[in-house]
């Protein structure tokens, strides 16, 4: 059961509205209070929260949680540290998360070490400073081993951890319920050597399902991955990491892997001929310009039978190389259902995305960013996506395509949501050639300079069930009444920064019964 307390202002003290005994009775009936959020509360209410025994199953501390008052510089300034160390019973806490600076993190580590939270299931320590802070090996081991019987999730961000073989051999052997391990920091200062684990140091099988390794030391994948038969998510982001041995281990030993995320790795020196037909991977995420394009293309080809979600944030040159290889080496159409495509730089000629979209007939969610396109060619590509449910395009540039002279229309009967931001090439032709939008409910567009009333009216006429329309900075929009002239279903219409719309036309819109109109003046 979750109990959330949120009070703001001096006049909102719940103890002044209902009797204290009633709140005591409520808390006494709860086996645990899952989360309590205190913000600008009275001293009496805060004292009641702090002194209630067996109160907290979840402890979340950070700039937005459990801060006594907005001007407080520390969560320990008003008794939180005393409450943790003396009042709260450690065996009642299941979830512990803190986001703080060096001074408070050291105090929390000391409390965790002394109090022995033996039944803790989740431990998250986040150091918010840009410079990571190291935890002593003895303290780290004492904390983790005290929670080893129940610990399921361990997440350290900005916290330097010891990289010695003895410490991690003990952790992996004792924490048999650990399913989520996330390390995002530099190692401790005394741990410059790589983590030299051997297969004999680990149990026969590890229960890890989520592994995020982003620390500046070698990743012992050849030892860890074969020991993780149920691994679902793997994220590796180490600058200059040679993953030559990682790919064969992924393709052969982890058939349950569903998501792989890579960043800042080097090109592996392996042969891919015998790796085709690999199964298991469903989601591939690459959000870095440092990942070699050959590696990305090879992974897509190797997992083409199971890959359903692809996130590619690469440079234009890398995108061109990936798309060229896929066009030459793919055996058939891709089974992608979600595709997130983003160009990290700007390039005037970017026609290589079209052949890739044309080979994804099962695509349901498409998101493109930083793409230079031609509106006629984009409509032609959308004709190949009859199952599309959501479409988002942003930061588009204009690049004419001589091959896009044919006049075609795209039928998108399953489209439910579309959003356009700074999509400058899209004009009346694009919006008037998107047909059969009977499932569309949400339409959002901002910073469009080429579209006019005619294009938007034709687009919205194909969507009889629209519920939410947001238009901002549409320079060619003059008469919005033409878009809702025959509208019979209720719809919320928001118009921002459309200077050519007169007050008379806005009043005409307000007079329509099915239209809920919001403008700049309504929100001032």
N, C-alpha and C positions, 0 to 999 in steps of 0.2 A: 504494500500500500504506500502511496506517495502523499506526503503532506507538505505543502508549499505555503510559506507565510511571506507575503510581500506587503509591506506597509510603507507609506511615504507621507511625510508631513506630520506636524505635531498634532493636527486634528484627526489623524487617522489611527490613533492608538487603539488596537482592539481591546486592550484591557480597560479602556474607558467606556466601551460600548457594552461588552458582556462581562459577567462576573469572572473573577480569577478562578473560582472553583469549577466553572464550566470548562475552561481551557485545561485545567488540571485533569478533569475527568476525561476529556477528549484524548489527551496525550497518554493517560494511563491505559486507555483501551487499545492503543496502537502498540504492536510488538516492536516496531522500529519506525522512526520518522526518517523517511528516505532522504529528504533534502529540506533544509530550512534556509531561506534567503532573508537576510536582515539588511535593510537599507533605510537609514534615517529614522530608526525606531527609538522609542523612549528608553531611558535607563532601566525602568522597571521591567519592560518587556524583554530587553536584552538580558537582564539578570535572570529572568525566568527561563529563557532559552539556555543560557550557559549552565545553570545549576540543575537542569533536569537530568537525572541519571538515566542511563540506557537510551539516550535520546537519538543519537546520530548513527544511522547505518551508512550514510554517505556524507563525506566531508569534502567540500569543494571550496578552495580558497584561491583568490585572485583579485585582480582589479575590479571585477564585476560580481564577485561572490563573497559574501561574508565580510564585506568591508564595513566597519562600524559607522563611519561617516565620510562624506566626500573629501574632507580635508585631512584625513588621517594619512600619515606617511607609512604606516606599518600595521599589519594585522595584529601585531603584538602590543600596540600602543594602548588598547582598551581591553586587555584581558584575554584575548584569544589564546595566546600562548599558555597562560596560566590555566585556562579552561581545558586545553588539550592535555596538558601534563598532569593535572590534578583531578579534574572533575570527570572527564569522559572516561568510560571504561574501554580499554583497547579491544577486548574480546567481542564488543558489539559492532565495531566498525568493519564494513565490507568493502567500501569504495573510498579511496583517499587520493585526491588530486590537488596539486598546488602549483600556482603560476606566480613566481615572485623573483626577487633579486637575490644577490649573493648572501646578504646578512640574514634574511629571513629563511633562505633555503638551508643555510648551515644550522639554524636553530631547529628547523623542522627535521632535518636529518638526525640531529641529536635526540629529539623527542622520539622519533621512530625507533631509534636504536635502544633507548632506555626503556620505553614502554612496552615493546614487543607486541605488535599488532598481529597476533597469531592467526586470526581468522580472516585476514585481509584477502580479498579476491582480486582487486584492481589497485595498482599503485602507479600514479602518474606524477612525475617530477619535471617541471618545466622552468628552466632558468631563462628569464626574458631578456637578459643583457646580451649584447652582441659577442662578448667574450665568454666562452664556456668556463664553468667552474668544475674543478675535479673533486670527486668524493674519494676519501681514503678507502683503500681496499678492505680494511678491517670493518669500517662502518658499513660499507656496501654489502659485504658478506653477512654481517650480523642482521641487517634489515631483511635481506632476501631470504636467508635461511630461517628466520623467525616466522615468515609467512609461507614457507615452502609447502606446507600441507594443503593450503587452499588457494594459493596464488595462481590466477589464470591469465592476468594481463599485466605486463611490465613495460612501461613507456618512459623513456628518458630523453628529453630534448634540451640541448644546451648544457648537459651535465656530463662531464668527463668520467668515464668508468674505467676500472682497472682491466687491462687486457692480458693478464697473466693466465697461464694454462690452468693452474691449480684452482683459481677462483671460478672460472667458467665450467671446469669439469665438475666442481662441487654443485654449482647452480643447476646444470642440466641433469645431473643425477638425482638431486633432491627435489626439484620442482617438477614433479611428474604430471601436474595438471596445467602447466604453462602452455597456453595455446596462442598467445599474442605477445610478441617480442618486438619492440620498436626502439632502435638506438639511433639518435640523430645528434651527434656531438663529436668533438675530438676526444681521443682517449686521454687518460690521465697522463701527467707529465712523465711519470716513471714507466710508461708503457709504450716506448717507441718501437719495440720489437713486434713483429706480427704475432697474431694469435695462433700458436702452433698446437692445434688440437689433433689428436689421433683417434681413429675409430674405437680403440679400446677405452678411451676416456669417457665415452658416451654409452647410455643404455642401448639396448637393441633397437628400440623405437622411441622417438620423441613425439609428443602430442602437439607440436607446433602446427598451427594453421595459417598464421599471419606473421611474416618475418620482414621487417624493414631494417636494412643495414646501411646506414649513412654516416659512418665514422671513418676517420682517416687511418685505417689500418687494413691489412689484407682480410678478405672475406673467405673463411674456411668452408667454401661451398662443397668441395669434394668430400668433406667429412659430414657436414650438417645435412645437406639435402638428401642423400640416400637414407638417412635416419628419420626422415619426415614423410611418412607415407600418406599423410592427410593434409599436406601443405596446399593451401588455397591461394594465398597472396604472397608475392615476393617482390620487394622493391630494393633495388641496388643503385646507390648513387655515390660513387667514390671517384674523384678525379684521377684519371690515369690508370684505372684498374684494368688489368688484362684479364678478360673473361674467356680466354681461349678454352679453358676446361669447363666453364660453367654451362655452355650451351649443350654439349653432349649429355651432361648430367641432367639438365632440364628435360631434354627430349626423351631420355631413356628411363630415368629414375623417378620422376615426379609426374605421373600420369593424372593426378588429381588437381594439378595447378590450374587455376582459373584466371588469375590476373598477374601480369608481369609488368613492372615499371622500371625503366632504365634511365639513368642520367649520368653524364660525365664518365663514360667508360671508353675503352679503346677498342679498335677493330680486332676481333678474334681471328686467329690464323688457323682456320679449320676448313675441312671440305664438307659442303652441304649436300652433295649428291645423294648420300645414303640417309639423309635426315628427312626426306619428304614423306608425308603421310603421318607425321606426329599428331597425337591426339591429346586433348586435355585442356589446353589454354583457350580461354574464352575472351579475355580482355587484355589488350596490349596498350600500355601507356608510355609514351615517349614525349617528355616536355623539356627538352634541352637541345641546344644547338651543338653540344659536344658529342652527341651520340652518332657514330658513323652511319651514313645512309645505307651502306651495304649490309650492315647488321640488321637494320630495321627491315629492309626488303627481304632478307633471308628468313627472318622470323615470320613475316607475314606469309611467305610462300610455304614455309615448313608447317605452319598451323592453319593453312587455308581451309581445312575441312571443319575446324571447330571454332575458329575465331568469329565472335559475334559483335564485339565492341572494339573500336580502334580509335585511339587518341594520338594524333600526330601534331606536335608543335615543333616545327623545324624551319630552317632557312629555306628560301626559294630554291637555291641550288640543290639542297638535300631533297626537297620535295620532288624536284624534277627527276633526279636520279632514281628515287624510290618508284615513282609512277612509271618511268621508262622500263625499269626491270620487271615490274608487275605486268605491264602490258606485253612483255616479251616472254615471260616465264610462267605465268599463271596457267593452270591446266583448264580452268573453267571459271564461271562466275563466283565471286566471293559471297559468303553467307553472312556478311555484316548486317547487323540490325541497328547499330549506333556508330556514327562516324563524326568525330570532332577534329576538324582540320583548321590549323592556324599557321599563318606565315609569320615568322619572327622578324623579317625584314621586308622591304618593299622592292618589287621588281615589276617593270612595265609589261612584260610578256609572261603570262602564267596560264597557259591553256592546257597544261598537263593534268589538271584535276578532272576535266571532263571525261576522259576515257575511264578513269577509275570509278567515277560515279555511275557511268553507264554499265559497269560490271557488278553493280550491287543492287539487284532487283528486290532483295528482301529488306532494304533499308527502311527503318521506321523513324529514326531520329537523325537529323543532319544539322550540323553546326559548322559554319565556315566563318573565318575571320582573317582579314588582311589579304583577301583574294582579289586580283584584278580580273574583271570578267566583262563579258558582253551580255546584255539582257536577253537577246534572242537565243544565244547559245545556252544560257542558263535555263531558259524555258525548255529547250530541246532536251537537256539533261534531266529535268524534272519529269518529263514524259516517261522516263525509264524507272520511276519510283512510285508505282501505284499504291504502295502500302505506307507511304510517308505519313507520320502522325504529328511530328513537330519539326519546324524548320526555323533556324535562327541564322541570320546573316548580318555581319557587322564589319565596319571599316573596309568596305569594298571600294576598289578603284576601277576606273574605266579603262578597258583594253579592247579595242575593236577586233572582231574575229571575221575574216573574210569568208569563212565557211558557214556562217550562220545567216544565210539569206532566206532559208525556207521559213514560211509562215505556219507555225504549228501552235497547238494549245496543249497544256498539261492538265490532265484530269487527276485531281487529288481528293477522292471521296472520303479518305480516312484522316485527313489533316485536321487536328484539333487545336493547334496553337502555332502561330507564326509571329516572328519578331524581327524587325529590321532596324538597325542603328547605323547611321552614317553610310547607308548603302546608296551612294551617289549615282551609280549607273542605272539604277532601277527607275523606270518611268512608266508612262501610261501603257506602253506595249506590254511590259512584264505583268502588270496587275490586271490588264484586260484579257490576258491569255491564260490565266489560271482559272480553271473551270471546276464545277461540281464540288463545291465546298460545303456540302450539307452537314458535315461533322464539325466545322470550324466554330469555336466558341470564344477564343481569345485572339485578338489582333492588336499588335503594338508596333508603332512606327515612329521614328524620330530622326530628324536631320535628313530629310529627303528633299532634294532640290528639283528633280526632274518630273515628279508626278503631279497631276492636277486633279481637279474635281472629277473629270471624266474617268480617269483610271481608277480612282478609289471607289466611285459609284459603281462601276462595272464589277470591281472585285467584291464589294459588299453585297451586291445583288446576287452573287453566286453563293452567299453564306446566309441562309435564312435564319439560322439558329445562333447567331452571334450574341454573346452576353456581355463582353467587355471589350471596348475599343479605346485605345490610347493613341492620340496623335499629338506630336510635339515638333515644333519647328518645321512644319510642312509649308514651304514658301509658296507653292502653287495652289494652296487650298483657299478658295474664296467663298463658296456657298456650300456649307456642310449639310444643308437641308436636302440636297439632291441625293445624299448617301442614305438617308433614312426616310425617304418619301413614302415608300410602300412597306415600311417596317411594321410588323404586327406583333412580334414577340418583344418582351421587355429587354432593354439593353442599356448598359452604362457607357456613356460617351464622355471622354476626357479630352479637352482641347487646351493645349499649352503653346504659347509663343507662336500663334498664327495671326500675324498682324493684319492680314488682308480681310479677315472676317469682321464684318460690321456688327454693331450692337443690335441692329434691327433683325439680322439673321439669327443672332443668338437668342433673342426673345422669341423668334419663331420656333426655334428648337425647343425652348422651355415650354412652349404651349402644347407640345406633343405629349400625350399621356404615357406612351410606352418608353420614353427616353428620359433617362436620369443624366442630366448634363452637369459636368464639372469643368470650370475654367480657372484661369489664373486668379481672378478676383475672388472666387469662392474659397480659395485656400490661403488667401492673404490674412 
